Amino acid sequence: MAARQDSMERRTLWIVLALNIGLAVAFFATGAFGDSSALIANGLDNLSDSFVYAISLFALSRSDKWKRGAANVSGGLLILFAAGILYDAWRRYIGGSDPLGTIMIAMALIAAAINAVCVWLLAKLKDPDVNIRAANTFSYNDFAANLGIVVAGGLVAWLGTNWPDLVVGVIVAGIAAWGGIDILRDAHGEHHKAVHTGK
């Protein structure tokens, strides 16, 4: 039963990993073309998520201690990514940018659909460990960020200004930082549980 659960988790993580790598490439391409901080932010987010899914896959067949360590790396990467996004938003604020609202909306809607698939796949897993819960956090965060980009893209197209794009970039950074803290808290809780049970 445990082997079957591991196999299912592994297959799900491989699918979600592949989808996130594809999304990262698409976000970087459309972000560069559309001069959008929010799209670049999501590209970095998906790339960060991909690293974390790869770490989670590596930890999957290992001990609980390994899994907690992988979750700690995941949380730390998300917080590091958040700092990078804040820097990019600040750079665009100082240097100026001219984002394309329609590109932002189109890419965000495609990404939202793909992230909804990731959420659905991860939700099907029974009794998820700390890394699967981390993967769930990423997918929910990404879905929320995609909806934010749709709103920002509409405002950019309507108002002809870059501030909605920059605001969403900063919000995505905030969501990522909060997700990272949540994952670190979860891993810390698992560590305390393991100390009490002797695992």
Number of C-alpha atoms within 10 A of each C-alpha: 6 7 9 9 14 14 14 15 23 19 13 18 24 16 14 24 23 12 18 26 18 16 24 24 16 19 28 21 15 20 23 14 12 20 23 28 33 33 32 25 30 29 24 22 28 25 22 20 26 25 17 24 27 15 18 28 23 14 19 21 14 11 11 17 15 15 24 24 20 25 30 22 18 29 25 18 20 26 19 16 22 26 16 16 26 20 14 19 26 16 13 19 14 9 8 13 19 16 27 22 27 15 19 29 23 14 20 26 16 13 25 21 12 19 24 15 15 25 19 13 16 20 14 12 14 10 10 16 17 23 27 24 17 27 26 19 18 29 25 18 18 27 20 15 26 27 17 21 30 23 17 24 28 18 17 22 18 10 12 14 15 24 21 24 32 24 17 26 28 23 19 27 28 17 20 28 21 18 22 27 18 15 27 22 15 20 25 16 14 18 17 13 12 13 10 9 8 7 11
